């Protein structure tokens, strides 16, 4: 599968339009359509300014009052939606997907963007936090405002992000915790369409519709994605999933559970993995692997509505008790065939790639600083975050290109001018490959490039890209002065 996946990445590079590499932002936005051409032009200008000043507030990225005012008008324009902003990127994701071979992982996760506002009702509630005690000694709580985002990120089995395949934004007028809701309703009896967890099913529908090849998609989710309706929908759509489970469902004839069956299975293999504790110390964990295809029954209150399913359950439990960290216990469920230890380890490795969508969220918040914006309403913030999603994908893509395709030509990611600037700023005699130029960008962001250092991460990459943009601006100004 690794060879098949790498062949898919090579196919992607060979089929990539050269204009995409030279003017990636224009290509990424080419599928966006607005009824008013002036809005479309302003949209591209705003994206260019935010990319050039990535991580900076809107006034600093726009440089002057005229451009800043125009950007604010764009975000407040009721004729502009996040769907229009992301339409071109979603189309480009589809093209990159079709240019690959083999399975592609569709990682799903939810994140929230928190803000402090004098008028929080203009944005919406996300959660309630304690805020000390009042004069009578009673606990005080305040409601934080913000926006929630559920995203589906398509990545190859080597971890190269192809782009977003589906995305959903929403806000709450009021926030009630799960325990409070259980006092008023029975969540197990509610139709899935009325639950917040329906977003997992919505995104699977949208992503499979976009990508057009459901059999190649493997939807990866954490324990929040342990939803029986999700498993049934996957079967209906003809797609695949690997989900970490938290519910011990009824199995077989209904007289026992999944845990009862899997506990009777003998260990079918061992797998060694490297893990880090909270202090960053690396250790090795030895996992005992069990797997079995099991007949899974629907929840008791929904047995008339949903069918029984035959799914494969994988249990990977660490042998012994580790020090300074929690013991690894992974319980996964999939509708993919597993006939050997190698197949089971492959699915474990795929699930381990789920953290990449958390890295994507980190770039959004720490690199683009999406939570530092001072825009006042949820509608305006959603449009800004949508643009940041495109820019964050690009940073993430360049970081992973260095690891997945180090020997590719630098022109697959950089313009000729950027290559020349990097050659002048960091002059070395190393190879003329993509990996070397991406490391040069990372060095602009503070990467030391010592022999023992791991490959550069997203933080040094976005710092380096920001410096490269500034250097290129100076280069362009110098060319104009010399030309005059």
C-alpha positions in Angstrom: 0.0 0.0 0.0 2.9 2.4 0.7 4.2 1.9 -2.8 0.8 2.4 -4.2 0.3 5.6 -2.2 3.7 7.0 -3.3 2.8 6.3 -6.9 -0.4 8.2 -6.3 1.6 11.2 -5.1 3.9 11.0 -8.1 0.9 10.9 -10.4 -0.4 14.0 -8.6 2.9 15.9 -9.3 3.0 14.7 -12.9 -0.6 15.9 -13.6 -0.3 19.2 -11.7 -0.8 22.2 -14.0 2.3 24.4 -14.1 0.2 27.5 -13.6 -0.9 26.1 -10.3 2.7 26.1 -9.1 3.5 29.6 -10.4 0.3 31.4 -9.3 -1.2 28.9 -6.9 -3.6 31.4 -5.3 -5.1 32.5 -8.6 -5.5 28.9 -9.6 -7.1 27.9 -6.2 -9.6 30.8 -6.6 -10.4 30.3 -10.3 -13.5 28.2 -9.5 -15.0 30.9 -7.3 -17.9 32.8 -9.0 -19.7 36.0 -7.9 -22.6 37.7 -9.7 -20.8 41.0 -9.4 -17.3 41.0 -11.0 -16.2 43.7 -8.7 -16.8 41.5 -5.7 -14.7 38.7 -7.4 -11.8 41.1 -8.0 -11.9 42.4 -4.4 -12.1 38.8 -3.1 -8.8 37.9 -4.9 -7.2 41.1 -3.7 -8.1 40.4 -0.1 -6.8 36.9 -0.4 -3.5 38.1 -1.8 -3.1 40.7 1.0 -3.9 38.2 3.7 -1.4 35.7 2.2 1.3 38.4 1.9 0.7 39.4 5.5 -0.2 36.0 7.0 -0.7 36.2 10.7 -1.2 40.0 10.7 -4.5 41.8 11.4 -6.5 43.0 8.5 -5.3 46.7 8.6 -1.6 45.6 8.7 -2.1 43.1 5.9 -3.9 45.7 3.7 -1.4 48.5 4.5 -3.7 51.5 3.9 -7.1 52.7 4.8 -8.6 52.4 1.3 -7.7 48.7 1.1 -8.7 48.1 4.7 -12.1 49.7 4.2 -12.6 47.7 1.1 -11.8 44.4 2.9 -14.2 45.3 5.7 -16.9 46.0 3.1 -16.2 42.6 1.5 -16.7 40.7 4.8 -19.9 42.6 5.6 -21.4 42.1 2.1 -24.5 40.0 2.4 -24.1 38.7 -1.2 -20.9 37.0 -0.2 -21.0 33.5 1.5 -18.5 31.1 2.8 -19.6 28.6 0.1 -18.7 31.1 -2.6 -15.3 31.7 -1.0 -14.5 28.0 -0.7 -16.0 26.8 -4.0 -12.7 27.1 -5.9 -10.7 25.4 -3.2 -13.1 22.5 -3.0 -12.9 22.1 -6.8 -9.1 22.1 -6.6 -9.3 19.4 -3.9 -11.4 17.2 -6.2 -8.8 17.7 -9.0 -5.9 16.7 -6.7 -7.9 13.7 -5.5 -8.6 12.5 -9.1 -4.9 12.9 -9.8 -3.9 10.3 -7.2 -4.2 6.6 -7.0 -5.3 4.3 -4.1 -7.2 5.2 -1.0 -7.4 8.8 0.3 -8.2 9.4 4.0 -11.0 12.0 4.8 -10.2 13.2 8.3 -13.1 14.8 10.2 -13.0 16.9 13.3 -14.6 19.9 15.0 -12.9 22.9 16.4 -14.1 26.2 17.9 -12.9 29.8 17.5 -13.3 31.8 20.7 -13.6 35.6 20.9 -14.2 38.2 23.6 -16.7 40.8 22.6 -18.8 43.5 24.3 -21.8 42.2 22.3 -21.3 38.4 22.3 -24.9 37.9 21.0 -23.7 39.1 17.6 -21.5 36.0 17.3 -23.0 33.2 19.5 -22.2 31.0 22.4 -19.6 28.2 22.4 -19.1 27.2 26.1 -19.4 28.3 29.7 -16.4 28.8 31.9 -16.0 29.6 35.6 -15.2 33.2 36.5 -14.4 33.2 40.2 -16.9 33.9 43.0 -19.3 36.7 43.6 -19.6 38.7 46.9 -21.8 36.0 48.4 -19.2 33.3 47.6 -21.3 31.7 44.8 -19.5 30.5 41.7 -19.8 32.8 38.7 -19.8 31.6 35.1 -19.5 33.5 31.9 -20.5 32.4 28.4 -17.7 32.5 25.8 -18.7 33.6 22.3 -17.4 32.1 19.1 -17.9 29.9 16.0 -17.8 26.2 15.6 -16.3 24.6 12.5 -16.5 20.9 11.4 -14.1 20.2 8.6 -13.2 17.2 6.4 -9.6 17.2 5.2 -8.6 14.9 2.4 -5.0 13.5 2.8 -3.1 10.7 1.1 -2.0 7.7 3.1 1.4 9.3 3.4 -0.1 12.4 5.0 0.0 14.9 2.1 -3.1 17.2 2.4 -5.0 17.5 -0.8 -7.4 20.1 0.6 -10.8 20.4 2.3 -13.6 18.2 1.0 -16.4 19.5 3.1 -16.9 22.2 5.8 -19.7 23.4 8.1 -19.9 26.5 10.3 -22.5 27.1 13.0 -23.1 29.1 16.1 -25.4 28.7 19.2 -27.7 31.4 20.6 -27.5 29.6 23.9 -25.1 27.0 25.3 -26.2 24.0 27.4 -23.9 21.2 28.4 -24.5 17.5 27.6 -25.6 16.8 31.2 -28.1 19.6 31.2 -29.6 18.4 27.9 -30.0 14.9 29.3 -32.3 16.3 32.0 -34.8 17.3 29.3 -34.4 14.7 26.5 -33.3 11.2 25.9 -30.5 11.5 23.3 -30.6 7.8 22.4 -34.2 8.2 21.2 -33.8 11.4 19.2 -33.6 11.1 15.4 -30.0 11.7 14.2 -31.1 14.6 12.1 -32.0 16.6 15.2 -28.6 16.0 16.9 -25.5 18.1 16.6 -23.6 14.9 15.7 -25.5 14.9 12.4 -22.7 17.0 11.1 -20.5 13.9 10.8 -23.1 12.4 8.3 -23.5 15.6 6.5 -19.8 16.0 5.8 -19.5 12.4 4.7 -22.3 13.0 2.1 -20.8 16.2 0.9 -17.2 14.9 0.6 -18.2 11.7 -1.2 -20.4 13.8 -3.6 -17.6 16.2 -4.3 -14.8 13.6 -4.8 -17.1 11.4 -7.0 -15.3 8.1 -6.1 -16.7 6.8 -2.8 -14.8 3.5 -2.9 -11.5 5.3 -2.6 -12.5 7.4 0.4 -11.8 6.2 3.9 -13.4 8.5 6.5 -11.4 8.7 9.7 -13.1 9.8 13.0 -12.4 9.9 16.7 -14.7 8.6 19.5 -17.2 11.4 18.9 -17.8 9.8 15.4 -18.9 6.5 17.0 -22.4 6.8 15.5 -24.4 3.8 14.2 -26.2 6.0 11.7 -22.8 7.0 10.3 -21.9 3.3 9.7 -25.2 2.7 8.0 -24.8 5.7 5.7 -21.3 4.6 4.8 -22.7 1.3 3.6 -25.4 3.1 1.6 -22.9 5.4 -0.1 -20.5 2.6 -0.8 -17.6 4.3 1.0 -15.3 3.2 3.9 -14.5 4.3 7.4 -12.1 3.8 10.3 -13.6 5.1 13.6 -12.4 4.9 17.1 -15.2 3.5 19.2 -16.4 4.3 22.7 -19.7 2.4 22.8 -19.8 -1.3 23.7 -22.6 -2.3 21.4 -24.7 -5.4 21.3 -23.3 -8.1 19.0 -24.1 -11.5 17.6 -27.5 -12.8 18.8 -27.9 -9.8 21.2 -27.0 -11.8 24.3 -23.4 -10.3 24.6 -21.4 -7.2 23.5 -18.5 -6.4 21.2 -16.1 -6.5 24.2 -17.2 -10.0 25.1 -16.4 -11.3 21.6 -13.1 -9.5 21.2 -11.8 -10.6 24.6 -12.1 -14.2 23.5 -9.9 -13.5 20.4 -6.3 -14.6 20.7 -3.5 -12.0 20.1 -2.9 -12.1 16.3 0.3 -10.0 16.3 2.5 -7.4 17.9 3.3 -3.9 16.7 5.9 -1.5 18.0 5.2 2.3 17.9 7.1 5.4 19.1 5.2 7.6 21.5 6.0 10.8 23.4 4.9 11.7 26.9 3.8 15.2 27.9 7.4 16.3 28.4 8.3 15.3 24.9 10.3 12.2 25.9 10.3 9.4 23.3 9.6 5.8 24.3 8.6 2.6 22.5 5.3 0.9 23.1 4.5 -2.7 22.2 0.9 -3.2 21.1 -1.0 -6.4 21.2 -3.3 -6.6 18.2 -6.6 -8.4 18.1 -9.2 -8.2 15.3 -12.4 -10.0 14.3 -15.3 -9.5 12.0 -18.4 -9.2 14.2 -22.2 -8.9 13.7 -23.1 -5.5 15.2 -26.7 -4.7 16.3 -28.3 -1.3 16.1 -29.3 0.6 19.3 -32.3 -1.0 21.0 -34.6 2.0 20.3 -33.6 2.0 16.6 -33.6 -1.7 15.6 -36.7 -1.3 13.4 -35.1 1.6 11.5 -31.5 0.5 10.9 -30.1 -2.9 9.8 -27.5 -5.1 11.4 -24.0 -4.6 10.2 -21.0 -6.9 9.8 -17.9 -4.8 10.7 -14.3 -5.6 11.7 -13.2 -4.6 15.2 -9.5 -3.9 15.9 -8.2 -3.7 19.5 -4.6 -2.6 20.0 -3.6 -2.5 23.7 -0.1 -1.7 25.0 1.6 -4.5 26.9 2.6 -3.6 30.4 2.1 -0.3 32.3 4.1 2.7 31.0 5.6 5.4 33.2 4.7 9.1 32.9 1.9 8.6 30.3 -1.4 6.9 29.8 -1.5 3.3 28.5 -2.4 3.1 24.8 -5.7 1.3 24.2 -7.2 1.8 20.8 -10.5 0.3 19.8 -11.3 0.8 16.1 -14.1 -0.2 13.9 -14.0 -0.4 10.1 -15.9 -1.8 7.1 -12.7 -2.5 5.2 -11.5 -6.1 4.9 -8.8 -7.2 7.3 -7.4 -10.7 6.8 -3.9 -10.3 8.3 -1.8 -8.6 10.9 -0.4 -6.3 8.1 -4.0 -5.2 7.2 -4.7 -4.4 10.9 -1.5 -2.4 11.3 -2.2 -0.5 8.1 -5.6 0.7 9.6 -4.0 1.6 12.9 -1.5 3.8 10.9 -4.3 5.4 9.0 -6.1 6.3 12.2 -2.9 7.7 13.6 -2.9 10.2 10.7 -6.1 11.7 12.2 -4.0 14.2 14.2 -3.1 16.0 11.0 -6.5 17.7 11.0 -5.6 19.0 14.4 -2.4 20.4 12.9 -4.5 22.1 10.3 -6.6 23.7 13.0 -3.4 24.8 14.8 -2.2 26.6 11.7 -5.5 28.3 11.4 -5.3 29.6 15.0 -1.6 30.0 15.6 -0.3 30.8 12.1 -3.2 32.8 10.6 -4.3 33.9 14.1 -8.0 33.5 13.2 -9.0 34.1 16.9 -7.3 37.5 17.0 -9.7 39.1 14.5 -11.8 42.0 15.7 -14.6 41.5 13.2 -17.9 41.9 15.2 -20.4 39.4 13.7 -20.4 35.6 13.1 -21.1 36.1 9.4 -18.0 38.3 8.9 -15.8 36.0 10.9 -17.0 33.0 9.0 -16.0 34.5 5.7 -12.5 35.5 7.1 -12.0 32.0 8.5 -13.0 30.5 5.1 -10.1 32.4 3.5 -7.8 31.4 6.2 -8.7 27.8 5.5 -7.3 28.1 2.0 -4.1 29.8 3.2 -3.6 27.2 6.0 -4.0 24.4 3.6 -1.2 25.8 1.5 1.2 26.1 4.4 0.3 22.6 5.5 0.7 21.3 1.9 4.2 22.8 1.6 5.3 21.3 4.9 4.2 17.8 4.0 5.6 18.1 0.4 9.0 18.3 2.0 8.4 14.9 3.7 6.4 13.1 1.1 8.2 14.2 -2.1 11.6 15.6 -1.2 13.1 14.8 -4.6 10.5 16.7 -6.7 11.3 19.8 -8.6 11.1 23.1 -6.6 8.8 24.5 -9.3 6.0 22.3 -8.1 5.7 24.6 -5.0 7.6 27.8 -5.8 7.8 30.4 -8.5 11.0 31.1 -10.4 11.4 34.5 -8.6 11.0 32.7 -5.2 13.6 30.2 -6.2 16.1 32.9 -7.2 15.5 34.9 -4.0 16.1 31.8 -1.9 19.3 31.0 -3.8 20.5 34.5 -3.0 19.4 34.7 0.6 20.7 31.2 1.6 23.5 30.3 -0.8 24.6 26.7 -0.5 25.9 23.9 -2.8 23.2 21.4 -1.9 20.9 19.7 -4.4 18.4 21.5 -6.6 15.4 19.6 -5.2 12.2 20.7 -3.6 13.2 19.5 -0.1 16.3 21.8 -0.1 14.3 24.9 -1.0 11.6 24.2 1.6 14.3 23.8 4.2 15.6 27.2 3.1 12.1 28.7 3.7 12.1 27.0 7.1 15.5 28.5 7.9 14.1 31.9 7.3 11.6 31.0 10.0 14.2 30.0 12.5 14.8 26.3 11.6 18.5 25.4 12.5 18.8 22.5 10.0 21.2 20.5 12.2 21.9 16.9 11.4 19.9 15.7 14.3 16.9 18.0 13.8 13.6 16.5 12.6 12.0 17.8 9.3 10.7 21.4 9.7 7.2 21.8 11.0 4.4 24.2 10.3 5.4 26.9 12.7 8.8 27.6 11.1 7.3 27.2 7.7 4.7 29.9 8.1 7.3 32.2 9.7 9.6 31.5 6.8 6.9 32.1 4.2 6.1 35.5 5.9 9.7 36.5 5.7 9.9 35.3 2.1 6.9 37.5 1.2 8.6 40.5 2.7 11.8 39.9 0.9 10.0 39.4 -2.4 8.2 42.8 -1.8 11.6 44.5 -1.4 12.9 42.7 -4.5 10.0 43.9 -6.6 10.4 47.5 -5.3 14.1 47.3 -6.1 13.4 46.1 -9.7 11.0 49.0 -10.2 13.5 51.6 -9.0 16.3 50.1 -11.1 13.9 49.9 -14.0 13.1 53.6 -13.7 
